[in-house]
Amino acid sequence: MAFVSDPEFAVLRVLRVKGVCETDLVAVGAGMPADDATALLGLHLAGGLVLHREGRLPGWALSPAGRSADAKAATAELNASGAQPVIEAAYRGFLGFNEELLGLCTDWQLRVDAAGDQLLNDHSDAEHDATVIKRLGAVDDAVQPVCTDLAGALARFASYGPRLADARSRVEAGDTDWVAKPMIDSYHSVWFELHEDLLATLGIERGSEPVAAS
């Protein structure tokens, strides 16, 4: 059975992965009712672990102390669950597909014309776009078993596989915003969050990775 995270840590981890978000997204990400998320955010606010930003991009975010507390809790969770070997193996598997995902997202945004010049993709070349979407499907087929392994070890990873699959389904149904559009659960957005969660769980800095980061 997958190890279930402490709720206080689950709230911190959502903010660690998403950066800034409001209470409803914290609740969804942590898999708890909104009232519980509100209470835990209040607890963390009193403890100096989170802050609430106003302005153009309002929402909850980790303070430096909160980021440190999240890292300590992640290490404690790996020790308590015994899941570190599974998470490390899944991370290596994920990295094996990362460059391809980044490449196809670049190819979704740019294309090369007949003269060999790189242009913004205006999506007028249906064959080009269909090839990119086919590549995305192949990446998803390959990464879903990795997501299954993660979810079997730590329950908080259980949402990533379905979220990636949902984004893929939307793309293949013709809603191509779901390839890489920011501010929605596009394929690239979810992929980035999964990557960030793996890094933060294992205490790895992006700059130290053996291959390019998303």
Secondary structure, 3 states (H helix, E strand, C coil): CCECCCHHHHHHHHHHHHCCECHHHHHHHHCCCHHHHHHHHHHHHHCCCEEEECCCCCEEEECHHHHHHHHHHHHHHHHHHCCHHHHHHHHHHHHHHHHHHHHHHHHHHEEECCCCCEEECCCCCHHHHHHHHHHHHHHHHHHHHHHHHHHHHEHHHCCHHHHHHHHHHHHHCCCHHHCCCCCCCCHHHHHHHHHHHHHHHHCCCHHHCCCCCC
